[in-house]
Amino acid sequence: MNPLSDRASSCYPDGLMPTRRAFLRTLGAAAAAAGASAPAISTAAQGRKADEPIPGFPPGGFPDGSTRMNFNENPLGPSKKVIDAVLENGLDESNRYNYIDPLVEAIARHHAIPEHNVLVGCGSTEFLQFTPWAFLGDGGSIVLPTPSYGWSAGVAEAMGRQAIRVPLGEGGVIDTAAMKKAIRSDTRMVYLANPNNPTGAPISRDEIVSLIRALPGGAVLIVDEAYHDFLPDGDGSLELVRQDAPVLVLRTFSKAYGIAGLRLGYAVAGESVLEKVRTVWWGDFGINTAALIAGPAALADQAHVRRYVALIDKGLEQLRSGLRELGITPLPHRAPFFMADFGVATNPLVRSLQDRQIFVQPGAKWGMPTFMRISVGTSRDNEVFLDAIRALRV
Ligand SMILES: Cc1ncc(COP(=O)(O)O)c(C=O)c1O
């Protein structure tokens, strides 16, 4: 196994990397579903020796001053208003279990949807992790594009279900026709990310609707909108929930709102979908006190989101034009990350960047060895990255 791709393997390969972790977490979910207490999971049980680095993190953590362009994080950081709110109100009552209704209300108000259409969770990962238990518990398959964000597919496989991976089309776009062909009568989940991670390609509302029409009865389409701020139609697939389509839309506070470390996400769906998801949902246990306070404060500061989107758009231009000058071909899509084709295997280059404390993702982990996935950083991060590429390519 390539030591580099093994090391930089978080955020996340196509269903492969999460599998082991997914499997172990699903042990917990299965036990919880059965009313038993979840087993404690030791490092050894995770298949990792105590002294081995956590996948995706350099040994000892990221050195101070690292240029971190590998996890699609928000380079602006959290809104100052969010930090103030958490510091002022977030911690005094952390001896108490949380009452999540005000958070749910704030999200529902923000989208002008009824509160009963919203479930909040410990990042959108809570839903990616547990939804397979709701829809594939009795059997069935999941269909998803590849490469994409394969978390639920990893869980499905750990449950012994089949994940049917449909290769992306030209330019890294989701091949809707091939996805529809792959859907079988036993398919219970179809997953897509819009825009897709790692390629950044969007999928149109019409194509999503055509996928919904291809679903067998009882199946759900998960539309993961972690990066929806970069979609042309803004509102993403929430409109489909309003029309009572069998979709589960996932949103996160980790990206535009810049609070990945506070772990807050939510799912929006109609009642027939949510009644299944509720059977595996963590309820108010998925939400920590700081996230409970941070969520409404983040929603109230849309100016912060606009600054983030503007920073990313500018950074995309800066990075792409810098790479093009070097004869490197970036994919054209709008997302807070992009893939670029270097024309040669990028693993050695990613390793050399890492030696300079610049972190990006090698395309090899998604079966695209000549590509690199670069998360847009601040203009300074972007320049540090471009300077290093210039130096390393001579
Ligand atoms: C497409 C996609 N979905 C979900 C997530 C996880 O988000 P969260 O932090 O809300 O668990 C990520 C993280 O990078 C992602 O890229």
The ligand as an SDF file (V2000), in Angstrom:
LIG
                    3D

 16 16  0  0  0  0  0  0  0  0999 V2000
  -19.9040   15.7950    0.9200 C   0  0  0  0  0  0  0  0  0  0  0  0
  -19.6720   15.8050    2.3990 C   0  0  0  0  0  0  0  0  0  0  0  0
  -20.6590   15.4070    3.2040 N   0  0  0  0  0  0  0  0  0  0  0  0
  -20.5180   15.3990    4.5510 C   0  0  0  0  0  0  0  0  0  0  0  0
  -19.3280   15.7820    5.1350 C   0  0  0  0  0  0  0  0  0  0  0  0
  -19.2030   15.6910    6.6350 C   0  0  0  0  0  0  0  0  0  0  0  0
  -19.7650   16.8020    7.1890 O   0  0  0  0  0  0  0  0  0  0  0  0
  -20.0000   16.9930    8.7620 P   0  0  0  0  0  0  0  0  0  0  0  0
  -18.8230   17.7360    9.2710 O   0  0  0  0  0  0  0  0  0  0  0  0
  -21.2740   17.7850    8.8230 O   0  0  0  0  0  0  0  0  0  0  0  0
  -20.1500   15.6600    9.3970 O   0  0  0  0  0  0  0  0  0  0  0  0
  -18.2580   16.1970    4.3290 C   0  0  0  0  0  0  0  0  0  0  0  0
  -16.9810   16.5890    4.9520 C   0  0  0  0  0  0  0  0  0  0  0  0
  -16.0080   16.9340    4.3250 O   0  0  0  0  0  0  0  0  0  0  0  0
  -18.4440   16.2120    2.9290 C   0  0  0  0  0  0  0  0  0  0  0  0
  -17.4650   16.5920    2.1030 O   0  0  0  0  0  0  0  0  0  0  0  0
  1  2  1  0
  2  3  1  0
  2 15  2  0
  3  4  2  0
  4  5  1  0
  5  6  1  0
  5 12  2  0
  6  7  1  0
  7  8  1  0
  8  9  2  0
  8 10  1  0
  8 11  1  0
 12 13  1  0
 12 15  1  0
 13 14  2  0
 15 16  1  0
M  END
$$$$
